[in-house]
Amino acid sequence: MRLYTLVLSLLLFSCKDSLDTVTSDPYVEIQKALSINPSALENYAAQGKPAYVNKDNTGANAITDKAATLGRVLFYDKNLSTNNTIACASCHKQEFAFGDTAISSLGVENGRTIRHSMRLINTRYANEAKFFWNERAASLEAQTTMPIVDHLEMGFSGQTGRGTIASLITKLNGIGYYKELFTLAYGDATITEARMQTALAQFIRSIQSFDSKYDIGRAQVGNDAAPFPNFTAQENAGKALFINPPIFNAASERIAGGFGCQGCHQAPEFDIDPNTRNNGFIGVIGSNQTDLDNTRSPSLRDILNAAGVANTPFMHTAASATIRQVLNHYNTIAANPRNTNLDARLKPNNIGQNLQMTPDEINSMVAFLRTLTGKDVYTNKKWGNPFL
């Protein structure tokens, strides 16, 4: 009888010990829903960058593995829309350099974005710190929740009976893995819009692409103007056309020099010059109206995939499906009296430019732009969907 009592006591103690182990695990809900190991997080904070990349707009929101992991989950979670159908990743897809192939991206209840979704590559290293095509967000942090409260996109607008950002926070408080993720990132489970913005911005800034043919060549020389030893003659010719400014005659016809792309899309980040005005695309998707205020663009890195095909259409209207169509646009900028905000670099002598591109020059430019495409950013799981 005593032996039986002893064995029973040992069994009960063992069961209690196992139960305590389970109930004390702080990451039960994360492990149920997500392919994330909180004890071995992906590297977001210490990725590094090439020595020739000088820009860094991180500011006070330094990337940490914990907060960027939370940002990754928020980025892919459809719970951030009113009807659980749309996530940030719905419009910014990893396989398309975090852009969208649709002209106008689908939102909740068949809403559509007003502008084409911008690709998200190397935003941390952008020359321009403002976001959206018309730069209406002063920072990436401010930008991250604007689609969430947009009536057409993720829906928490407070209009037509829909909830607000406060409603979303209440919703997220009812999801177990967010209590654990916010505690992991910030030390407690409190969910606020500011914390969401911080985490989303950290994750988005972590998305970087520096393993292209261009990067291999740039690391071997002292500056972008030098011939890259790993480039073909055609690629180096395209690079020279990209960098060198054009020389125009009095009729604004190019008579020497390159295309001057570098003037607005500055290597090695290839992001837009903050002082740029619009580029002649002044349309509005699905309308005959004009919109003169779209002066930002994403980095030119990864505009093409490994096969040389455009990852997404170009411009805020998605008006150009191929890079050759983009080059044709810049080749001849027609005077348009409605466009009072055309960048001065596109209208020398106050006349729309005529670059007089030859077929060989266009082929060289396309060849160079293909060298800006990386590999890792398309498949690395740390930027992929974390949901099981």
N, C-alpha and C positions, 0 to 999 in steps of 0.2 A: 504493500500500500504506500509505504514511504517512497519506494522507487518510482511508482506510478505518479505520485504527486510531484516528485522532483522533475521527471521527464516532462510532465504537463507544464510545470512552471517555466522550464527552459524553452519549450515550444512557444508559450505565450510571450515570453521575453523576446524571442527571436522575431515573432510576428510583429510585435510592437516596434522593435528596432527597425524592421523593414518598412513599416508604415511611416515611422518618423522620418526615414530617409526619403521616402517618396514625397511626403507632404512638405518637407523642408526644401525641396528642390525649387529654386526661385525661377526656373525657366521652363516649367512644365508646359505652359501654353505656347511658348515659342516653339518648342520641340514638336508639339502636336501639329502646328500649322505651317512651319517654315523650315527650309533646308539651311538653317543657320545654327552654328555651334557657338553659343555665347562665350565658351571658354577658349575658342580658337577663331577669332574673327578675321575676316579678310583684311588685307593691308590697303587702307585708304590714306592713312596719314603720312606714310613714309615712302611714297612711290618715287619721288625724285623727278627731275626734269633735265633736259639737255642744258649744258652750260651756256649755249648761245640764245636760250630763251630767257628774256629779262623781265617780262611782264608777270605780275602776280597780283590779282585783285582780291585775294582772300580777305584782306583787311583784318578786323578783330575776330572774325568767325573762323578760327583755325580748325582745320579738319582733324577730327578724332575718329578712330575706328568705330567707337561705340555710337556716336551720333550719326555718322555716315551710314552705319548699318540700319539705324532707325529710319534715316532718310530713304534708303533703298526700299524698305518695306512700304513706307508711305507712297513712294513713287509708283509702286506696282499694285497698290491696293485699291480695288474698285469700290470699297466701302467709302472712299472719299468723294463719291458722287451720290446724288440724292437717291438714285434707284439702283445702285450697286452694279452699274454697267460700264462705267468709264473710269480709268485711272490715268495718271500722267503718262504712263507708258503706252496708253492706247493711241496717243498722238505722237509719241516720241519713242520709236521702236529701235531696239538695239541693232537689229539686222540691217537697218537703213541709216546707220550713223546717228541714231536717236532722232530721226525725222519721220515724216509720214509721206507715203506715196500718193495719198488722196490730195486733190486740189484743196478741198476744204474738209477739215477733219470732223468726224461724227462726234456729237456730244450727247447729253441725256435727252431722251424723248425726241430723237431725230433733230435736235438742234445742230447747227453747223457753225464752225469757227468763221469769223469774218475774214481772217487772213490765213494763208497757208502756214502750217506748223513749222517753226524754225528748227533746224537741226541743232543738237546739243553736243558739241565736240570742243574740248579745250576752253570752256567758258572761264575757267580760272585764269587763263593766260590771255584773255581778251584785252585789247586796247580800250574798248568802250565798256564802261562799267554799267551803263544803263541797259535795260532789256525791253523786249518786244520790238517789232519792226519800226514802230513810231516812238520808241524809247520812253514810253509812258511810265515804266517802272524805274525808279531811281537806283535800284540795286537788285541783285539776284534774290536776296532774301525777300524783298517786297514782291517780286514777280511770282514767287512760288505758290502763293495762295490766291493770287488773282484769278487764275482759271477755275479754282474751286468755287469761288463766289460768283463766277460768271453764269448768267442764266442759261446761255446756250451751250456752255461747255460741261461743267460738272454740277452746276445747278443750285448751289447753296446761296442763292441770291436774295432770299427773303421776299421774292415776288410770287404772285399767283399762288399763295398758300405754301410755298416751299420754305424750308428752314434756312437758317443763317449759319455763319461759321460757328456760332455758339451751339446750334443744333448738332453740327458735325462733332464738336468736342464732346457733347453728351453721348453721341453715338459711339465714339471711339473709347470713351470711358467704360462702355459695356463690353468691350472686346478684350479678352484676357491677355493676349500677347502684347497689346499696347501698354498695359500696366507694367508688364515686365520690361519691355523695350525702353520706355521712358525712364524707368528706374535705372536700367543699365546705363543709359546715356546721360542722365541728369542727376541721379542719386535719389529721386523720388518719382512717384507715379503721376504727378501733376501734369495734365495736358493743357497747353496753351497754344494759341496761334503763333506766338513768337518762337516757341520751342519747335513747332512744326516747321516754321520757316528756316530756322537755324539748321535743322537736320536735313531738310530737303536741299538747301543750298550747299551743304557740305557734300552730300552724295553727288549732286550734279557737277560741282567743281572737281570731284574726284575722277570724272569721266575724261580720260585723256588719251591722246593718240600721238606717240612719238617714235613709232617703229616703221616709218615709211622709207622708201628708197631715197626720198629727199633727205631725211634725217641721217641716213647712213652716209650720204655724200657730204652734207653740211658739217658733220663731225670731223671730216678729213681736211677741211680748208679753213681759211681765216675769215672769210666773209661770203655773203651770198652771191656777189658778183663774180667770184673766181669760178672757173670751170670745175665741175664736180667730177672726180676721177671715175666714179661708178656710173655716170650718166652716158647715154649715147650722144652722138653729135646732135641728133634731133632734139633730145631732151635739154641739152645745154643751150641750143638755139632758142628753144621755147622759154627757158629761164631768162635768157637775155632779153627777149621780147617782153616778158612779164615785168622785168625790173627797169629797163631803160625807158626814160620818158620819150615821147614822140616829139619830133620837130615838124612844125606846121608852116605852111606858107600863108599868105594873107587871106586865102579862101578857106583856111582851116583844113587843108588837105595835108596828110602826113607825107613828108618828102624824105625823111630819114628818121633814125632812132627806132625805139620799140613801141609797145602799146601803152606803157605807163600804168599798168595795173597796180604796180607797187605803190603808186601815189595814194591809193585808197585802201588796198589790201596788203598791209605791210608785212613782209617776211621778217622773222621766221614764224611768227604766230599766224600770219595770214588773216588776221581779223580786221575789222573795218576801222578806219581812222575816225575818231570821235567827232571831228569837224566836218565830216562828209554830209553833203545834202543829198537829195534824191538822184537816182541814176536814169531817170527818164521813164521808168515804169510808174505810172500814176493812176492805174485803173483800180477798180473795186470789184471783187469777185461777184459775179451775178448781177452787175449793175453797169449802167452807162455813166455813173458819177466818176469824179476824179478825187484822188487822195494824194496830196503833195507831201505828206509829212513822214513818209517811210524812208528813213535815212540809215537804218541799221541793217546789218546782215550777219549771218553766222560766219565762222571761219571757213576759209576755202579748203581746209584740210578735210579729206574724206568726202568731197562732193561726188566722187566717183567710186564705185566699188572695184574689187580686184579685177573684174572683167572689163573695166573702163566704161561701165554703164552708170548713168546718174542714179545716185541713191534715192533722190527725191526730185520733184520738179523745182525749178528755180524761181526766185523772187517772191514777194509777199502775195502775189496773185497766182503763183505757180504757172505763169504765162509761158515759160520756156521749159520744154521737156528734156532738151539735150544741151550739153555744153556748147555745141556748135551753134545752136540757136542763140545762146547767150552772147557768143562772140559776134554773131551777125548783128545783134542789137548794138553792141558797142562799136562795131565797125562804122556804122553810119547813125549818128544821133541827129534826128530831124528836129528842126526848130518847131517848138510848140508853144504858141502864145498863152495857152492855159497853164503851162508849167512855169511858175514864177519861183520855183525852188530847186531848179536843176543845178547840180554841182558845177562850179566854175571850171573844174578840170575837164569837163566834158564839152565845154563850149569855148574853146580858144578864140580870141578875137570877137568874143560874144556871138560866135556862130557855132552851131552844132558840129562836132568833129566828124571828119571822114578819115579813118585810119588806112583805108585802101589796103586791107589785108589781102595777101595772096593765098592761094590754096596751100602752098608749102608752109607759109607762116602759121596758118590755122592748124595744120597738122602738127607743127612743132609745139604750138601752145597746148593742144590737147595732150600731146605726149608728156609735156612738163606737168600739167595738172594731174595726170595719172600718177606721177611720182609722189604726190601728197597723200596717197592712200595708205593707211596702216592695215594691220591684221588683228591685233589683240583685242581692240575695242569691240569688235563684232561678236566675239565668242567668249570673252572672259566672264566667268560665272559671277564674279563679284559685282558686275554691273547688270546681271541678268535677273530674271524673275525668281524671287526667293520662295514663292509659295509652293507647297507640296501638291 
